[in-house]
Amino acid sequence: MVKVRAALMEQAYPSGYGLSAIEGLTEAQVEALIEETRETPDACVYLANVNAPRQIVVAGSDAALDAFNENASHAGAYRARRLAVSVPSHCELLREASEALVAYAADVPFGLPEQLYIGNRRARALYQPHEIRNDLATNMRYTVRWFDALTAIIERGATLLVEAAPGQVLTDIARAAYPDITALAAATFADDRLVDVVQRRIGTSR
């Protein structure tokens, strides 16, 4: 599914589109700016990720994102910058790609989860195989409520988080929001050292 998902996303928008991170504005403020773009289709952007209360990612065409970044800065954002991503992820622009992945995933066997699974779209625990399949197959089309999902994980007792490579943006957000938990970025460790650190942390937490 991961391989098919990547191929579908790349084929949908091979160039001319992407993402921008808006820092310093709330989701409501970003939504208000997005609403202003609805009247001009070429300038339309979409809410893609809510990474933190004041770190919001939007998706759209290159021209639309450049204009939106400027508007966001004028509205009080202390940073509005393009991300090194060439696909307008997590928005309605990927509807057809998402539908193709849903069709492909229908034949992928899913069982009951052995560990807690928090969905991307609604940031709630999912327990049924068909719910998890749908979440994985459709999340390229819908806003990722990452901060809400993080909160749900912490509320269920998580004390150790490990962010998959590359980067550590989510690790930094988790550390700032929940300083009492341990958040590690895999990209900052050699593979064997990361395993050792995680095992020691798990042993300590027990």
KAUR-V207641 format. One record per residue. N is the residue number from 0. RES is the residue in one small letter. OMEGA is omega in radians with two decimals (none if undefined). Layout:
n-><N;N>
res-><RES;RES>
omega-><OMEGA;OMEGA>
This chain:
n-><0;1;2;3;4;5;6;7;8;9;10;11;12;13;14;15;16;17;18;19;20;21;22;23;24;25;26;27;28;29;30;31;32;33;34;35;36;37;38;39;40;41;42;43;44;45;46;47;48;49;50;51;52;53;54;55;56;57;58;59;60;61;62;63;64;65;66;67;68;69;70;71;72;73;74;75;76;77;78;79;80;81;82;83;84;85;86;87;88;89;90;91;92;93;94;95;96;97;98;99;100;101;102;103;104;105;106;107;108;109;110;111;112;113;114;115;116;117;118;119;120;121;122;123;124;125;126;127;128;129;130;131;132;133;134;135;136;137;138;139;140;141;142;143;144;145;146;147;148;149;150;151;152;153;154;155;156;157;158;159;160;161;162;163;164;165;166;167;168;169;170;171;172;173;174;175;176;177;178;179;180;181;182;183;184;185;186;187;188;189;190;191;192;193;194;195;196;197;198;199;200;201;202;203;204;205>
res-><m;v;k;v;r;a;a;l;m;e;q;a;y;p;s;g;y;g;l;s;a;i;e;g;l;t;e;a;q;v;e;a;l;i;e;e;t;r;e;t;p;d;a;c;v;y;l;a;n;v;n;a;p;r;q;i;v;v;a;g;s;d;a;a;l;d;a;f;n;e;n;a;s;h;a;g;a;y;r;a;r;r;l;a;v;s;v;p;s;h;c;e;l;l;r;e;a;s;e;a;l;v;a;y;a;a;d;v;p;f;g;l;p;e;q;l;y;i;g;n;r;r;a;r;a;l;y;q;p;h;e;i;r;n;d;l;a;t;n;m;r;y;t;v;r;w;f;d;a;l;t;a;i;i;e;r;g;a;t;l;l;v;e;a;a;p;g;q;v;l;t;d;i;a;r;a;a;y;p;d;i;t;a;l;a;a;a;t;f;a;d;d;r;l;v;d;v;v;q;r;r;i;g;t;s;r>
omega-><3.14;-3.14;3.14;3.12;-3.13;-3.13;-3.14;-3.14;-3.13;-3.13;-3.09;-3.10;-3.10;3.13;3.04;-3.11;3.11;-3.07;3.00;3.08;-3.14;-3.11;3.09;3.08;3.09;3.09;3.14;3.13;3.11;3.11;3.13;3.08;3.10;-3.12;3.13;-3.12;-3.03;-3.07;-3.13;-3.04;-3.11;-3.11;-3.03;3.02;-3.02;3.06;-3.05;-3.09;2.92;-3.06;-3.13;-3.11;3.13;2.98;-3.03;3.11;3.11;-3.10;3.09;3.10;-3.14;-3.11;-3.14;-3.13;3.12;3.11;-3.13;3.11;3.13;3.13;3.14;3.11;3.10;-3.12;3.08;3.09;3.11;3.03;3.07;-2.97;3.06;3.07;-3.13;-3.12;-3.05;-3.11;3.09;-3.01;2.96;3.07;-3.02;3.09;-3.14;-3.13;-3.09;3.10;3.12;3.13;3.09;3.13;3.07;3.14;3.12;-3.05;-3.12;-3.13;3.13;-3.11;3.07;3.06;3.07;-3.13;3.09;3.09;3.14;3.08;3.10;-3.11;-3.13;-2.96;-3.05;3.09;3.08;-3.13;3.08;-3.04;-3.07;-3.11;-3.10;3.11;-3.14;3.09;-3.13;-3.14;-3.13;-3.07;-3.04;-3.01;3.06;-3.06;-3.01;3.11;3.05;3.14;-2.98;-3.10;3.08;3.10;3.08;3.14;3.12;3.12;-3.14;-3.13;3.12;2.96;3.12;3.12;-3.13;3.12;3.07;3.12;3.09;3.11;0.04;3.02;-3.14;-3.13;-3.10;3.06;3.13;3.11;-3.13;3.13;-3.13;-3.07;-3.06;-3.06;-3.12;3.11;3.10;3.10;-3.09;3.07;-3.10;-3.09;-3.10;-3.12;2.83;-3.01;-3.07;-3.14;3.11;3.13;3.14;-3.12;-3.14;3.13;3.11;3.14;3.11;3.10;3.12;-3.09;3.11;none>
